[in-house]
Amino acid sequence: MARVAGHSGSASIAGAVNGVTKWSITYEADVLETTGMDSAGVASYIGGITRWSGSVTAHQDSAGAKSMEDWTPGSIVAVSLVAGSGGTTWAGDAVIKSVAPEVSADGVVDYTVDFQGTGALSIT
């Protein structure tokens, strides 16, 4: 089985993000119990409401690319995440939940943007 290298992936939050080191997405559904007295003591379930959320971590880029100053918590933005070159793309609109810079004396400035999807998630 061929593997997909993550180094050629990408992330876009209202435009390209340079310096991405990692991203993640969680796509989930509520699980609703439908067990009744006629279930012979065996639990049963159906899928409910779906939702998605994720985060992008990147190095601060001073070359005019999108950076943490470009996003305000509460704003709605278009998000697109690509796994590897020509890999699966997850895309949709999301609300920015938080923007967290991380600064250390012996490293580069990094930041993480957390978001909550609003509406459908497109997977292609």
C-alpha positions as CSV (number, residue, x, y, z in Angstrom):
1,M,0.0,0.0,0.0
2,A,1.4,3.4,-0.9
3,R,1.6,6.0,1.8
4,V,1.0,9.8,1.5
5,A,3.7,12.1,2.7
6,G,2.3,14.9,4.9
7,H,5.1,17.3,3.9
8,S,3.3,18.3,0.7
9,G,-0.1,19.0,2.4
10,S,-1.5,22.5,2.7
11,A,-4.0,24.6,4.7
12,S,-6.1,27.6,3.7
13,I,-8.0,29.8,6.2
14,A,-9.6,32.7,4.2
15,G,-6.5,32.4,1.9
16,A,-3.2,30.4,1.9
17,V,-1.3,29.9,5.1
18,N,2.5,29.7,4.8
19,G,4.7,27.8,7.2
20,V,2.1,25.1,8.1
21,T,3.6,22.4,10.3
22,K,0.5,20.4,11.0
23,W,-3.3,20.5,10.8
24,S,-6.1,18.2,12.1
25,I,-9.8,17.8,11.5
26,T,-12.4,15.9,13.4
27,Y,-15.6,14.9,11.6
28,E,-18.2,13.3,13.9
29,A,-21.8,12.5,14.5
30,D,-24.1,12.3,17.5
31,V,-25.0,8.7,18.2
32,L,-28.7,8.4,19.3
33,E,-29.8,5.3,21.2
34,T,-32.9,3.6,19.8
35,T,-33.0,0.6,22.1
36,G,-36.5,-0.4,23.0
37,M,-38.2,-3.1,25.0
38,D,-38.4,-5.1,21.8
39,S,-34.6,-5.0,21.3
40,A,-34.1,-8.4,23.1
41,G,-31.6,-6.7,25.5
42,V,-29.3,-5.6,22.6
43,A,-28.6,-1.9,22.3
44,S,-29.2,-0.2,19.0
45,Y,-28.3,3.3,17.6
46,I,-28.7,5.7,14.7
47,G,-26.6,8.6,13.6
48,G,-27.7,12.1,14.5
49,I,-26.4,15.5,13.8
50,T,-22.9,15.8,12.3
51,R,-20.3,18.4,13.1
52,W,-16.6,19.1,12.3
53,S,-13.8,21.1,13.8
54,G,-10.1,21.3,13.5
55,S,-6.9,23.3,14.0
56,V,-3.9,24.5,12.0
57,T,-0.4,25.1,13.4
58,A,2.1,27.2,11.5
59,H,5.2,29.3,11.8
60,Q,4.7,33.0,11.9
61,D,5.4,34.4,8.4
62,S,6.6,38.0,7.9
63,A,6.4,37.9,4.1
64,G,2.8,39.1,3.9
65,A,1.1,35.7,4.0
66,K,-1.8,35.0,6.2
67,S,-0.9,35.0,9.9
68,M,-2.5,35.1,13.2
69,E,-3.3,38.8,13.0
70,D,-5.6,38.0,10.0
71,W,-8.1,36.0,12.0
72,T,-10.5,37.2,14.8
73,P,-12.2,34.7,17.0
74,G,-15.9,34.6,16.1
75,S,-15.3,35.4,12.4
76,I,-16.5,33.0,9.7
77,V,-13.9,32.0,7.2
78,A,-13.5,29.5,4.4
79,V,-11.2,26.6,5.4
80,S,-9.5,24.1,3.1
81,L,-7.2,21.3,4.2
82,V,-5.3,19.1,1.8
83,A,-3.5,15.9,2.8
84,G,-0.4,15.5,0.7
85,S,0.1,16.3,-3.0
86,G,-3.2,15.6,-4.7
87,G,-4.6,14.0,-1.6
88,T,-8.0,14.3,0.0
89,T,-9.3,17.8,0.5
90,W,-11.6,18.7,3.4
91,A,-13.3,22.1,3.0
92,G,-16.1,24.2,4.4
93,D,-17.0,27.4,6.3
94,A,-15.9,27.6,9.9
95,V,-16.0,29.9,12.9
96,I,-12.6,30.9,14.4
97,K,-12.7,29.6,18.0
98,S,-9.2,30.7,19.1
99,V,-5.8,32.0,17.9
100,A,-2.9,31.1,20.1
101,P,0.6,32.3,19.5
102,E,3.6,30.5,21.0
103,V,6.9,32.3,21.4
104,S,10.1,31.0,22.8
105,A,13.6,32.5,23.0
106,D,15.1,29.5,21.3
107,G,12.6,28.9,18.5
108,V,10.5,30.4,15.8
109,V,7.1,32.1,16.6
110,D,4.3,29.5,16.0
111,Y,0.6,29.9,16.3
112,T,-2.4,27.6,16.3
113,V,-5.8,28.5,15.0
114,D,-8.8,26.4,16.2
115,F,-12.0,26.4,14.3
116,Q,-15.5,25.0,14.4
117,G,-17.3,24.1,11.2
118,T,-20.6,25.7,10.3
119,G,-22.6,23.9,7.7
120,A,-21.6,21.0,5.5
121,L,-18.0,19.6,5.2
122,S,-17.0,18.8,1.7
123,I,-14.6,15.8,1.3
124,T,-13.1,15.3,-2.2
